[in-house]
Amino acid sequence: MYTRRLWRQPLCQAPRRLHPWLQHQASLTARLQAHFPDVHVRLLHQGWSRPHADELGEIGMQRPQRTLCREVLLLSGDTPLVFAHSVAGHDALRHGFRLLSRQGTRPLGATLFAKPQITRHPLSWCRIDRRHPLWRKAAQAAGPLPSVLWARRSLFSLGTARLLVTEVFLPAIRREVA
Ligand SMILES: C=C(O[C@@H]1C=C(C(=O)O)C=C[C@H]1O)C(=O)O
């Protein structure tokens, strides 16, 4: 069973080529756009879902309740680069993140980093495999994948509202051109 403890893996265990991506503090979308051509968002899911077991504590939920979940692929042309999964804490929709339901194919980062009143909390990292739902969702969306992928996540908050954003890095990201 995957738990919150999974997300305390040291960065040094990740492939060195991934470190700049895993540690990037500003918008990941902007960094992708600087390193790859034709970066765009493919919306996979935007609706009500239950958070994963290792997300509940981060978003302030005592037990799994349906909340707004958004899943996208960030691609360069037809090449998937990142699978992103964002889940809103139960009070997020009454407050600052209610626009999440209308984000569409606009990158979430363009919204989150445009509002200085939104706080980004520290990043954490995790090596995931087919036992984790995010690995399975990424494989469904992007096709065959290595048995182990690296992911990062961070909480965005606006007052009491919380939004947990997780990004799974896909193999093509190691082939950046810029
Ligand atoms: C949070 C950011 O937004 C990116 C775009 C996302 C989306 O459109 O759902 C989700 C996570 C990020 O990969 C960012 O650019 O850093």
The ligand as an SDF file (V2000), in Angstrom:
LIG
                    3D

 16 16  0  0  0  0  0  0  0  0999 V2000
    1.6220   23.9020  -11.9260 C   0  0  0  0  0  0  0  0  0  0  0  0
    1.9420   24.0260  -13.2030 C   0  0  0  0  0  0  0  0  0  0  0  0
    1.0400   23.6870  -14.1810 O   0  0  0  0  0  0  0  0  0  0  0  0
    1.3540   22.5990  -15.0350 C   0  0  0  0  0  0  0  0  0  0  0  0
    0.1120   22.3380  -15.7780 C   0  0  0  0  0  0  0  0  0  0  0  0
   -0.8570   21.5710  -15.1810 C   0  0  0  0  0  0  0  0  0  0  0  0
   -2.2560   21.5370  -15.7540 C   0  0  0  0  0  0  0  0  0  0  0  0
   -2.5130   22.2380  -16.7810 O   0  0  0  0  0  0  0  0  0  0  0  0
   -3.0970   20.8230  -15.1560 O   0  0  0  0  0  0  0  0  0  0  0  0
   -0.5730   20.8240  -14.0270 C   0  0  0  0  0  0  0  0  0  0  0  0
    0.7010   20.7880  -13.5000 C   0  0  0  0  0  0  0  0  0  0  0  0
    1.8320   21.4510  -14.1690 C   0  0  0  0  0  0  0  0  0  0  0  0
    2.6070   20.5350  -14.8870 O   0  0  0  0  0  0  0  0  0  0  0  0
    3.2410   24.5500  -13.6800 C   0  0  0  0  0  0  0  0  0  0  0  0
    3.3330   24.9920  -14.8510 O   0  0  0  0  0  0  0  0  0  0  0  0
    4.1810   24.5370  -12.8460 O   0  0  0  0  0  0  0  0  0  0  0  0
  1  2  2  0
  2  3  1  0
  2 14  1  0
  3  4  1  0
  4  5  1  0
  4 12  1  0
  5  6  2  0
  6  7  1  0
  6 10  1  0
  7  8  2  0
  7  9  1  0
 10 11  2  0
 11 12  1  0
 12 13  1  0
 14 15  2  0
 14 16  1  0
M  END
$$$$
